[in-house]
Amino acid sequence: MDKQTEIELQAAAFRRLQQHLMEDRTDVQNIDMMNLAGFCRNCLSRWYQEAANEKGIEMGKDVARQIFYGMTMDEWKAKHQTDASPEKQAAFKVAFEENVTNKG
């Protein structure tokens, strides 16, 4: 497989993952994703932002999130986010520390 085809397939898989998380499974909470998998929608949008910045494209966190979510974070939270139990919040602190804070 040539490199361009590989890049196109990777991009297609990313777009499908984004669609799955943004349209098909809006019921899956970010906190649950982070606690179970060590990443969430916000991580994906941050990785998108970092890739843009590496290419010399100035992009902030809010813009990256709006691109990834297809709406503002406030809109997403109002439509889809539910309250997290104290146990989930405590697990999130650990998962965030392990997967985000320590990754630089």
N, C-alpha and C positions, 0 to 999 in steps of 0.2 A: 504494500500500500504506500502510495506517495504521501509526503508530508502534508500537502494541502488537503488531500482527502481526509487524512487523519484529523486535521484541525476542524474541518467541516463536520465530521462525525461527532467529535467532542462538543462542538458548539450546538449541534442538534440535540445531543443528549442533555446538555445543560438547559436548553430551552424547554425540553420536555420535563425535566426535573422542576424547573421554575413553574411551568403550567400546572404540574401535579400539586405543588405546594400552594400555589396562589389561587387555583380554581377548583381542583378536584378534591383536595383535602384541607380546606380552610378550618375544619374542626380540630386538626392536629395543632396543638399549642406549641409555640416556640420553646417555652420552658420544658415541656416534655421532650422535645427533640434534643435540646441541650443536655438534659439530664440523662437521656438514653444513648445519644449518638455523639455528644461532644461538639455539636454544631447546630445552628438553627438558621432561619431565614435571614436574620441580621448578620450572621457570619457570612452567608453567601453574598449578601449585598456589600459587606465590607471587602470580601475578596474581589468582587467586581470593581469596587472603588480603588483598591490597591493596584489591580491590573491596569486600570485607566491611568492612575498616577505614574506607574512605571513606564507607561508609553508617553508620558509628558502631557497627559490630558488632565487638567485641573478639575477635580470632582470632590465635593464634600460628602460627608456621611448622609445628610438628608437627601441630597440629589440621588445618590446611589440607591438609597432605600426606596425612593419614589420610583426609580427606574425598575428596580427588582420587584417591588410590591404592586406596581401599577397604580398606586395611590399614595397619599401621605401616610405616615405612621399613625397619625391621629385618626384618620379614616379607617385604617386597618384595625386598630385597637377597638374603635367603636363598633365595627361590624363583626369582628371575629374573636377578639381576645376575651378570655374569661378570667376570673379571679383564681389565683393559685393558692393552694393550702400552705400553711407555714412549713410543712414537711417538704413540699416541692420547692419552696423558696430556699430552704436550707440546702437541699441537694443542688439547686442551681448555683449557689455560691461556690460550692466545691467544684462542680463541673466547669464553671466559668474560670475559676482559678487554674484548674488543670489544663483547660483547652484553649483559653484565650489569653489570660494574663501571662502565663508562662511561655507562650508561643511568640511573644514579642510583638 
